[in-house]
């Protein structure tokens, strides 16, 4: 129950941060750093009541990070079906006879 609940609504809320190209990288790096720090703090917890908020916070940070990371990956890869592919395919001329 802890793992799915915080991330469900945050992915929708974080779409605005992922759309902002200036803050996209900072959001992804901040999310990665938060997940790493909060997950490592779980190892230092001495009781179960300390683990629950740390784990919930780590999953929340992961939910905030995912849309920004996906947007960065989409920017970094080329789309073979994008506008450039359509333009280059349309500009190819086939001459009869070779």
C-alpha positions as CSV (number, residue, x, y, z in Angstrom):
1,X,0.0,0.0,0.0
2,X,2.9,2.4,0.7
3,X,4.5,1.9,-2.7
4,X,1.6,2.8,-5.0
5,X,-0.4,5.5,-3.1
6,X,1.9,8.5,-3.2
7,X,3.0,8.2,-6.8
8,X,-0.4,7.9,-8.4
9,X,-1.4,11.6,-8.1
10,X,2.1,13.0,-8.2
11,X,2.8,11.8,-11.7
12,X,-0.1,14.0,-12.9
13,X,1.0,16.9,-10.7
14,X,4.6,16.7,-11.9
15,X,3.6,17.0,-15.6
16,X,4.0,20.8,-15.3
17,X,7.5,20.5,-14.0
18,X,8.4,18.1,-16.8
19,X,7.1,20.4,-19.5
20,X,9.3,23.2,-18.3
21,X,12.5,22.7,-20.3
22,X,14.5,24.9,-17.9
23,X,13.7,22.9,-14.8
24,X,13.4,19.5,-16.3
25,X,17.0,18.4,-15.7
26,X,17.0,19.9,-12.2
27,X,13.8,18.0,-11.3
28,X,15.2,14.7,-12.5
29,X,18.5,15.2,-10.7
30,X,16.8,16.3,-7.5
31,X,14.4,13.3,-7.7
32,X,17.3,10.9,-8.2
33,X,19.2,12.4,-5.3
34,X,16.2,12.3,-3.0
35,X,15.4,8.7,-3.8
36,X,19.1,7.7,-3.2
37,X,19.3,9.5,0.1
38,X,15.9,8.5,1.5
39,X,16.4,4.8,0.5
40,X,19.8,4.8,2.2
41,X,18.3,6.2,5.3
42,X,16.0,3.2,5.5
43,X,19.1,1.2,6.4
44,X,19.8,3.4,9.4
45,X,16.2,3.2,10.7
46,X,15.9,1.4,14.1
47,X,12.2,0.7,14.1
48,X,9.3,0.0,11.7
49,X,7.6,3.4,12.3
50,X,10.8,5.1,10.9
51,X,10.8,2.9,7.8
52,X,7.3,3.7,6.7
53,X,7.7,7.5,6.2
54,X,11.1,7.1,4.7
55,X,9.9,4.5,2.2
56,X,6.8,6.6,1.4
57,X,8.9,9.7,0.9
58,X,11.3,7.8,-1.4
59,X,8.4,6.6,-3.5
60,X,7.0,10.1,-3.6
61,X,10.4,11.4,-4.9
62,X,10.4,8.7,-7.5
63,X,7.0,9.7,-8.6
64,X,8.1,13.3,-9.0
65,X,11.2,12.2,-10.9
66,X,9.7,9.9,-13.5
67,X,7.9,12.4,-15.9
68,X,11.0,14.7,-16.0
69,X,13.3,11.7,-16.7
70,X,11.0,10.5,-19.4
71,X,10.9,13.9,-21.0
72,X,14.7,14.1,-21.0
73,X,15.0,10.7,-22.6
74,X,12.5,11.7,-25.3
75,X,14.5,14.8,-26.0
76,X,17.7,12.8,-26.3
77,X,16.5,10.2,-28.7
78,X,15.6,10.7,-32.3
79,X,12.1,9.9,-33.5
80,X,12.2,8.0,-36.9
81,X,8.6,9.0,-37.5
82,X,8.9,12.7,-36.6
83,X,8.6,15.7,-39.0
84,X,12.1,15.3,-40.4
85,X,11.5,11.8,-41.5
86,X,8.3,12.8,-43.3
87,X,10.1,15.7,-45.0
88,X,13.0,13.6,-46.1
89,X,10.8,10.8,-47.4
90,X,8.7,13.3,-49.3
91,X,11.7,14.9,-50.9
92,X,13.1,11.7,-52.3
93,X,12.5,11.6,-56.1
94,X,12.6,8.4,-58.0
95,X,13.7,8.8,-61.6
96,X,12.5,6.3,-64.2
97,X,15.2,4.0,-65.5
98,X,17.5,4.3,-62.6
